[in-house]
């Protein structure tokens, strides 16, 4: 059964719900989860939220196009099939009445299904229907528009990705090893990562940009931040000092990271309503074991 929750931070008569669905075992090394977000708001209103940094996502949208922007870019209407690469900045979005199917794409999945280096779409989104790198997913975008049944849509998405596996390139074990190392909360430096993978720091740098989108130093900093944020998302009553990852020297360092990744202070973020992500974090943790996609444990 999918896990779901609805947000308490909504205008009167509005409703937001996100559900997460399991994947076929064959897809679990490559994708984090399939999810469905439904937003219903009265009178042409929109609900605003900020999505934390994460791995790549493909999203298929029906209804009103949400406004979205990675980092400080101007918000623009999202295309019906929008692909967002790995991010190191918060993504602002404002959603009206819509239904959104999403697929979280892990680094192994990016390398498996796409020939495009991850850093070419890092901190950026594109129209999946127009970009040649995503041509194999255009039929899925068209097919989903014809399906109203939730279970049938999940099966359609799962089957589409499974059908691509026999024709995909072989797995690169270094990507899986690097991803496992990144989610290890004892890893603290690029030198540690190099030693753990038995690769030179130069090789780690190339692998990191190609499969993960960013330098290994930035990825380690992002993971440290996400571990802290994930604790807060599951229990917003916690003081920030109690959520801080043990690799932070002090609260000032954490605050600088928060500003870098979310574009605001921890205090400002805590005070903002989180009409979509607040409830989704709890549902995601129940369904996939982590409150945020960047902390997802890779399988394989």
Secondary structure as UniProt FT lines:
FT   STRAND          3..6
FT   TURN            12..13
FT   STRAND          15..21
FT   HELIX           25..27
FT   TURN            28..30
FT   STRAND          31..40
FT   TURN            43..44
FT   STRAND          47..51
FT   STRAND          56..63
FT   STRAND          67..70
FT   TURN            71..72
FT   STRAND          76..77
FT   STRAND          81..84
FT   STRAND          91..95
FT   STRAND          98..105
FT   HELIX           107..113
FT   HELIX           118..120
FT   TURN            122..123
FT   STRAND          125..127
FT   TURN            128..130
FT   HELIX           132..134
FT   HELIX           135..144
FT   TURN            145..146
FT   HELIX           150..165
FT   TURN            166..167
FT   HELIX           173..182
FT   TURN            185..186
FT   HELIX           190..197
FT   HELIX           201..207
FT   HELIX           208..212
FT   HELIX           216..234
FT   TURN            236..237
FT   HELIX           240..243
FT   TURN            246..247
FT   HELIX           251..262
FT   HELIX           266..271
FT   TURN            275..276
FT   HELIX           277..288
FT   HELIX           293..295
//
